[in-house]
Amino acid sequence: MDFDLTDEQRLLKDSVDRLIRDSYGAFEKRKTYQSGAAGWSAELWAQFAELGLLALPFAEEDGGFGGGPVETMIVMEAFGRGLVVEPYFATVILGGGFLRLGGSKAQRQSIIPRIAEGSLRMAFAHTEAQARFDLFDVATSARKENGAYVLHGRKSVVLHGDSAELLVVSARTAGRRRDEDGISLFLVPADAPGLARRGYATQDGLRAAALELDHVRVETDALLGSENGGLPLIEHVVDIALAALSAEAVGAMEALFDLTVDYLKTRKQFGVTIGSFQALQHRAADMKLQLEQARSMALFGAMMAQEPDPASRRASLAATKLQINDSARAIGQESIQLHGGIAMTDEYKAGHYFKRLTMIESLFGDSGHQLDLLARLPGLIEAE
């Protein structure tokens, strides 16, 4: 397999790296973006659109650029290195993923061009308080009433849900709360009557929202995909999201590793730089090993995100996320310890990388969940 980037991919990488370096190179800029009303920069979002990043994964016939998993990996790695706070993951990866895989032609042609130009943001409202990481655990209900669907329920930790104009909401149209069948997906405007949302900052400096749906009425053309058949679509989009998060984590781990090594080379104790102590060199070497293991699995995850066989894809992405979680925790904890007290200050970047890696570790399943999933799915390599 050829792991080299094409000329177009190298051009994309150079462009994104330069944009993030210019926009996030000074850590104070990130704090400025976070201090705005939305918690991120509208000006930078417009630059994402101008550069084509918001159109990247969508098909050309839908108004996109036809990028694949490698292009997404390139962008997310750069975002991880910069600790980007804009709602790219929520809008393009999650919301856009549902449109790409489950949207009708009319839905795609109506919504995707608005995402690409930066005028529409999306969020995925699925997590519920009782569900933990089980994607099939949905208590929110949707019933047909006078030719429309009426939604009732609550959603929690809706990533960037406070600034989204359009929500992908999961609701149960049949069956009991933990049944795998009977889940449907709906496109719900954020200003729909009966929908209340409360935005808040997450521990990693990004934004999320809690939603309450009380008699929210949407027309039948708001249905995304097939009625009662939403779970396979959710699982596929989550697998794509795991690949994107893995790439972001690699970018963050790489930046944190570089920051730590630079600190070891400059911090002096007993009259010499602490990086001259062999024990600390060994710990830095262990961090590098964890980083390269994570990078290899992130690339594997990107390749497997398009695997048509659901069981093989889910097993592959579970294994990817498991390695990413282990590496993120190992690198994060070592970095904090090697930096000492300065890493815990809000003014220094190391702690913020650790917070983001900690959040990624829990998104869509911690290590325990991924191990349980792997135990229940066919193996990566089946015995003949």
Secondary structure, DSSP 8 states (H G I E B T S, - for coil): ---S--HHHHHHHHHHHHHHHHHHSSHHHHHHHHTSSSSS-HHHHHHHHHHTTTTTTS-GGGTS----HHHHHHHHHHHHHHT--STHIIIIIIIHHHHHHH--HHHHHHHHHHHHTTS--EEEE---TTTTT-TT----EEEEETTEEEEEEEEEEEETTTS-SEEEEEEESSS-TT-SSSEEEEEEETT-TTEEEEEEE-TTS-EEEEEEEEEEEEEGGGEESSTTBHHHHHHHHHHHHHHHHHHHHHHHHHHHHHHHHHHHHH-EETTEEGGGSHHHHHHHHHHHHHHHHHHHHHHHHHHHTT-S-HHHHHHHHHHHHHHHHHHHHHHHHHHHHHHGGGGGSTTSHHHHHHHHHHHHHHTT--HHHHHHHHHHS--SS---
